[in-house]
Amino acid sequence: MRAISVSRDIVATPRELFDLLRDPARHAELDGSGMLRGRPQGPSPLGPGDRFSMGMAQGRIAYRSVNVVVEYEKDRLIAWETWGELRGRRLVGGQRWRYELTPVNGTGGTDSPGDGNEVTTRVTHTFDWSRARLPRLIVELPGYPRRMGPAMTTTLERLAAAVRG
């Protein structure tokens, strides 16, 4: 299988987390890989089928990724597929970044830390390269599967901090 997932329980409602994930202007702040450079272009907040681009860098090579929202369920799921394009032609890519939000516990009472009523949401973050064009060359040989697990864990840590702050 060509996918990696990491999960984390975060004290927040699915809606709070979903609102952050739908905002491309926040993606670079959340990114644990260090590759996103921001400067998003496209709609915000994101919705089904929306197309947006993002400044990226790998080492000294700067470029823009083109992304299309391919899965969307309000307050539960958002995923986009990323591509490298030249003059509107897709050259490389097809990898998907997916966030699934599952309520875990909490009554939504006072939401005061430690009162037992905090709403907790399990966020499952998946990097799926099963649909990628040239997956062996573009994803596997450069070592992304090995590096993405720790990077995605950092992304979820940053998501938890952002929703608190």
N, C-alpha and C positions, 0 to 999 in steps of 0.2 A: 504494500500500500504506500502511496506517495502522499502522505499527510502526517502532520505532527500537531498535537493539541496539548495545551496546558490549561489548567483551571485554577481559579482562585475565588474564594468567598469574600465578597466585599460588602461592607455595611453601607447600603444604599438601596434605593428602589430600582427596579428595572428601568423605569422611566428616566430617572436621573442619569443612569449610565448610558442609556440609549441616546439621550440628548447630547451627551459628550461625543459619542461615537459617530453621530450623524453630522458633526460639525468638522469639515475638513481643516478649518483653521486651527483646530486643536490637535490634529494628528501628529505633527512634528513634536509637539510637547509630550505626547504619550509614547512615541516611538522608542522602543528599547534597543533597536538595532543600530541606531546612529546614522542611518542612511537617509532619512527624510530631512529635507531642508526647508519645507514649508512652501510659501508662495502659492497656495492652492488657487486654481482657476476653475470656476463652475458654480453650480448652485449650492446654497447652504440655507437651511439644513438639507441633507441628502434625502432623496426618496427613491422609490422603485425605478430602475432603469436610468437614473441620473448618471451623467458622465462628468468626471472632474479630472484635473491633472494636478501633479504635485512635483515640486522641485526635489531632486534626489541626488545622491552622490555615492559612488563606490570608490574609495581611495581618492585619487585626484580627478576622477572622471565624473563630471556633473552632467545631468540629463533631466528630462521630465518624464514621469510615468503618466500614462493615460489609464484611467480607472472607470469601470462601469459597475454600478450597483446591480448585482445579479440575484441576490436573495434579500428579502425584506419582509419582516413581520413586526409591526409596530410594537415597541417596548420588549421584543423577544429575540429578534434576529436581524443582523445586517451583515452582508458579505459583498465584497467587490472583487472584480477580476482586474488584474493589472497587465498592461501591455506597453511595450516599447514600439512606438510608431515613427515612421518617416513618411512625410507627405500624405498622411492619412492611411498608410498601409501598415498593417500589423506585421512586425518583423519577429519579435520575440515576446514571450510572456504567456499569459493564460493562467498564471498562478492566482489562487483565491485567498483572500484574507477574510476570515469569518469570525463573528462574535455572536455567541448564543447566550442569552440571559435567562436564567431559571431562578425564580423565587425559591429561597431555601427555608426561611423562617421569619418570624416577626409579625407583630400585630399592627405595627404602624402607630402604636400608642404615642407616648411622649417622645420617642426616639432619643431620649437622653442616654448617653453612653452608660452601659452597665445596668440599665433598668430592666433588661430582659425583653424589651419590646422593640429593639432595633430591627429594622427590616434588612435582611441579608439576601444578597443575590449571588448565585454562582455564575461567574463569567467563564465561558469556555472559548478560548481563542485558538483558532485553527489556521495553519498554513497548509494549503492543499495544492500540490503541484501536479496532480494526476491528469489535469487537462492542459498542462503547459506544452508549448511548442518547444521542441528540442530539450526535454527535461534533463537528460543526462549531461548535456553540454552546458546548459544555462543555469541549472539548479544544483545538480549533484556533484559534478566535478569541482566547481568552486567551493563546495563544502557548506552550502546553505542549510541542508537538513541538520547538520551537526551544530551549527551556530544559531539557528532560529529558536530552538527550545529555550535556551537561556535568555535570548533577546525578548522573546514573547513573555517570559516570566517577568522581566523588567518592565515591559509594557503594561502588564496587569498591575504591578506595583505602582506605576505612575498613574494609571487609571484610578486606583484606590485613593491615591493622594490628591488627584485633581478633583474628585467628587467630594472630598472632605473640604478642600480649600476653595 
